[in-house]
Amino acid sequence: MMKMTQDKPTIFLTNMKLIYQHGVSHSKNNFKIHLLFAIHNCHYVVEQILRQRAKDFSFTGELHKIGFEKIIKRVNKKKNIPYYNDLLELNKIRNPAEHLNIFPDADKVRVYVEIVGKFLKWSYKNYYKVDYESLALEDMIHDVHIKRVMLEAKKHIGKNDLINASNKMYEALGAFKFVSFGFLSDPRIAKIAFDGISLANILADLAFKIIIAQDEPALKKLMAIRTKFTWVKDGQFGVHSVWQGKPFKDKEEAMKDYEDILHIILTYQDKMPLSIWRKK
C-alpha cells in the first residue's frame, strides 16, 4: 500500500479522477488542442499513480529523475498491469503530441482515454483498496446548493426516475449559471436595452462565450439556459434563470449527461471568485 496518511490517498485519488474526467471531456472534441489535453491528462494520471506505487520499490537514483517507461516496467514485474502495452504506447504518443503537434486520430485518442479509465479503476482497487466509483467528485463542488441538487439528480438516476433526474441536474446547471451570471455582468446597466434586450444580459452572455469559447458542448448547454436580470423589491436587482430538462431513453444516457454537467460545474467554477459560491 502507499505510504500516505489515511486521508491523503482519498484526496490524491479524487484529484486524479477529476483530472482524468477533464481528459474524458476534452476527448469528445475533435480539435487538436482538446485531443492534446485528453492525451496529456490521461498520461499524467497514469504516471502519477505509477510513481506513487514505485515508492515501494528501490531504484538507482532519485525517483523523480526516472522516466515513465522504466517505472512502469518495474511496477509491472511485481504485479501484471492490465493494458500494459497500451499504456506504453500512450507514453510514446504523448511526446510527439505535446512537442511536435503530431496526433493519432480522434477515435484512437478516445480508445486510449477509455483504457486509462479501466486502468484507474483497477489500480485504485489493487494499489489502494479503494473503489473508484466511491470517490464522489460532487464533493469538489464549491456551492452547497448546487452540490445538493446534483446529488439528488444522481439518486434519481439510480432509481431510474429519469424525469426527476433530468429536472434536478438542469436545475443545478441553471443555478450555476444563475450565480455566475450575477458576477459576470453589472445590474446598473440592466435598464439599457437594444431591441428590447438588456445590455447587462448581453454582456453576461458575451462573457460566457469568451470564457467557454473552446468548449462548444459546455457553451451549448449553458446558453440554452435563459438567464436575465429582473426588477425586485426596493429597486434591487435579482437574477432569474429558466431551464428545461432533457428526456432520456435510459440510465446510461442520463448518466452521460449528468457527467457532462458535473464537468462543466467543476471546470468553470474555478474561473469565478470563491466568494460568490454559497457555503455550508
N, C-alpha and C positions, 0 to 999 in steps of 0.2 A: 504493500500500500504506500501511497505518497507520504512523504514526511512533512505533513502540514498539520496545523491545529484543526480541531473538529469543524469550525465554522469556515475556514479558508477554502477547503475543497468545494463547498457549495457555491461560494462567491466566484471562485475561479471557473467552475464548470458552467455556471449560469452565464457568465460573461462570454465563454467560448460558444455556448449555444446561441447567444444573441448575435455574436459576430458571424456565426455560420448562417443564421437566419437572414442577416443582411445580404450575405452572399447568395442565398437562395433567391431573394427578391431581385438582386441585380441580374441573375442568370435568366430571368424572364424577359429581359430587354435585349434585343439583338445588336444594339450599338456597341462598338468596340470598348468604349470606356466602361460600360456596365459589365461586359464579359471579363475585362481586366479585373474589376473589383470582385467579381464572382470567383475567379481563379485565385486572386490574392487572399481573400478571406478564407476560402476553403483550405488553401495550403497553410495559411497562418495557424488555424485552429489545430490542424493535424500536427504541425511541428510543435506547437506549444504542449499538446497532450503528450507527445513522444518525449519531449525534453523533460517534462515532469517525471515521466516514467523512468527516463535514463538516469535520474538522480540516484536510483537504487543500484546502479552499476558503476564500476570503476573504469575510467578512461585515462589514456595517456594524454595529459594536457588538460586545460580548463574546458569545461563542458560547453560554455558559450562560444568557444572558438571552433568547436567541432561541427562539421557540416551535417545536413539533414540525412543524406544517404548513409553515412557511417552510423548515425544514431539509430535509424530505423532498422538497419541490418542487425545491429547488436540487440535491440529490443526484440526483434522477431525471432532470434535464436532462443530466447528464453520461453516465449510463447508465440506460436504462429499467429500472425496478424491477418485477418481476413482482408481480401483485396490488396494484399501486399504489393503485387506487381503494378496494380493500377495506381497506388499511392506513389510508387517510384516514378511512374510515368507522369503523374501530376507534378511532381517535383521537377521533371525535365522540361515541361512546357511552361513552367512559371517564369523562368529567366527570360526566354525569348518574348513572352508576353509583356513582362514588365520593362524590359530594356530595349527590345527590338521591334515592339509593336506587331509581333507575329503570333497569331491565334489559331487554334483549331476552330472549326465552325461552331455556331451557337448550340446545335444539337449535341455535339461532342462535349462541349463545356457543361451542359446540363447533365450529361451522363456522369461526369466527374463529381459534380455537385451532389448527385444522388448517392454515389459511392461514399463520399465523405460523410454524408448523413448516417449511412449504415455503419461506417467505422466509428463515428461518435457514439452511437447507441451501444455498440459492442464494447468500446474502450471504457465508457462510463461504468458499465456493469463489471467488466473484468479487472480494471485497474483501480476503481474507486468504490465498487459495490453500490453504485448509485443508479437508480432508474432514470434514464434520460427524460422520460415523459413527466417525471415527478417534479422537475425543476420548472417552476412557473415563471415565464417571462413577464406575466402580468404584474409580478411583484416589483418590476422595474418602472412601472407607470408612475409618474410623479403625482398626478391628480387623483385624489381619493375617490371622487365621484366617478370618474371615467374608469378607474380600475374596478370599482364595484359593479358597474354596468357591464363591463366586458366579461367579468367572471359569471355574472348572471346569464349572459349570452352563451357562454361555454357550457353551463349547466343545462340550458335548454337544448343545446346540440346533443349532449349526452343522453337526454331523454327523448330525442328525435322530435322535439317540439320546434320545428324549423321556422314556423311563422314568428313565434316569440323570440327565437334566437336571432332572426334577421332584424326584427324591430329593435332589439337591445343592442346589437353590435353597431347598427347605424345610428342609434341614439348616442352611443359612446363616441362615434366619429363626429356626429353633429355637435356634441359637447366640446370635443377637441377643437373643432373649427370655431365654435362659439367663443371659447376662451382666447384662442389665438387671434381671432378677428378683432376683438376689443383692443388687443395690443398693437396690431398692425396698422390701425387707422386712427383717425382723430375725430371724435364726435363733434368737435366745434365746427366742422365744415359739413355736417350732415344735412344742413338745410340748403346748401349749394347743390344745384342739380343740373344735369344735362339730359335733355329728352326724358325728363321725369326720373332719372336715376341719380341718386345721391352721390356727390363727389367722394364722400367718405367711403361708401360702399365700393366705388370704382377703385379707389386707391388700395383698399384692403384686398380686393380680388387680384389686383395687379401685383401686390406684394407676394401673395400666394404663388402666382405664376412665376415670379422671379426666383423665389426660394425653392420651388419644386419643379423648375423648368425641365430638368433632365430625368424626371421620374414621371413619365406620362401616365402610367396606371394610377399612381397616387393622386396626381393632379386631376385626373378624370373623376375619381371618387370624391375628392374634396369640392371640386367645382359644381358637382351635381347637388351639393347641399347648399340651399339658398339661405344666405346669412345677410342680415342688414341691421342698421341702427334703427331704433324705434323711439318715439317720444313716450316718456312715462311721467309719473307724478313729479310736481315741483320743478318742471323743466329739466329734469335729469334724463340722461340717455340710457337706454338699455340695448341689449343685443338680442336679436331673435333669429333662430335657425329653424329651417323646415327641411326635413329629410324624409325619404321614403325607403322602406325596407325592400329587399330583393327576394323574389321567390327562389327556393332551392329545390332541386329534384331529389336530393338525398343528403345524408350526413356528411359524406365526403366533400361534396360541393360546398356545403355550408362551412365546413372546417377550413377549406381553402380560402374562402372569402374572409373568414374570421382571422386567419393568419395574416392575410394581406392588410387588413385594417390594423391589427396589432403592430405590424411592421411600420405602418405609417405613423402611428402614435409614438412608438419608441424611437423612430428615426428623427422625427421633426419636432418632438417636444424639446429636445436639447438645443434647437435653434431659437428658442424663446427663453426669456429670463425665468429662472426658477421661481421667482417671487409671484408670477402670475397664476401658478397652479395652487389649487386648494389642497391643503394638507389635513391630516387627521387631527 
